[in-house]
Amino acid sequence: MYYKFSGFTQRLTGAVSSSAYNPQGLRPHIPSESPNVIFATPTKLVSESNAAVEYMGANKVPDLQRIFQASDEIPVHLKRGVPDRLLYRTTMALTVGGALYCLVALYIAAQPKNK
């Protein structure tokens, strides 16, 4: 016997083999022609485009390698200057503040209730 999932009863129900192998309206139908492709801009074939890819922009990897591989005794997580320092200090402040908040909450929770 064949079974399929019934969307109405939300259970498995008995079914004939053709509906069990093609569940919920899926049929083995292959379209005779492909659908039209919709793009916002016209596309170019590789042979039509220039050798340089237009959308990629400048390659920043060599500059970043030069910054991060410099041996200037600065930790890697602070190499990019002020934004890294700001992010690091904010993260540390939130971590310490959260730990203190947890300790205060534990202290308050440990106190007996006054009646």
N, C-alpha and C positions, 0 to 999 in steps of 0.2 A: 504494500500500500504506500502511496505517496502522501506527503504532508506539505503544507505551506502555511505561512504566518498570515493570520486573518487580521487585517487592520481594524475591523469592526469589533471583534470579540477580544482582541489582543492575545490570542492563543493559537496554538497549532491546530489546524483542522485537516481533515482528510481531503484529498484532491486527486484529480486525474493527472496522469503523467505530463500532459502537455502544459497544464497550468502550473505544475510544480517546478518544471524546468524553466519556465519563463515567468518569474514572479512579478507581481504588481505591474503588469502592463509592459514589461520589457519583452520585446519580440526580436528574433534574430533577423531583422530587416536591415539590409545594407542599402544605403541610398545610391541611386544610379549616378548622381553627379555630386561633387563636393560643394559645400555651401560657400557663398561669397565671403572673402576675408575682409574684415572691416578694420581699418587703421585710421588714426587721426591725421597722419601725414603719409604722403606717398613713400613707398619703399624703394630702395635701390638694390640692384643685384651687386654682388661682390665685384664682378667684372666692370661695373659702371662706376664704382666709387673710387676715390683717390687712394693712394697707398696708405696715407695716414687716416686713422679713424677720427671722425669729427667730434664725437660725443664724449670722448674720454677725458679731455683736458690735459693739464700738465702732470707729469709723473713726479710725485712727491717722495717716493721711496728713497732715492739717494740722499736727499736733504735730511730726512728723518734718520737714516742710518748714520749719517755724519753726526747728528745731534746725540743719538743714543749710544753710539760707540766711542764717544770721546771720553778719555780717562781724566776727568776733572774732579774726582772725589765727590760728586753729587749723586745721590741715589737715583735710580732709574725712574722712580715714581715722582720725582721732582725736577726732571731734566728740562721740561718745557717752560719753566719760569713761574710767573705770578698765577696763572690759572691753576696749575698743578698744586702750588702751595695753598691757594684758597680752598680747593677741593679737599686736599689732605687735612687741613686744619678744621674745616667744617665737619668732615667725617669723624675726626678724633673728638671734636667737641660734642657731637651727637652721640657718639659711643660712650663717652664718659658721663654725659648727662643722662643717658638711658640707664646706665649701670647704677648711678646714684638714685634715680627714680625707682628702680627695682628694689634697691636696699631700703629706701624710705617706705615703699609699699609693703615690704616684708616686715619692717619694724611696726608699722601701723596694724598689720594683720596679726602680729604676735601679741599685741596688747589685749588684755581681757576687756570684755564689754562692761561698761558701767551701768548698773541698774538703778 
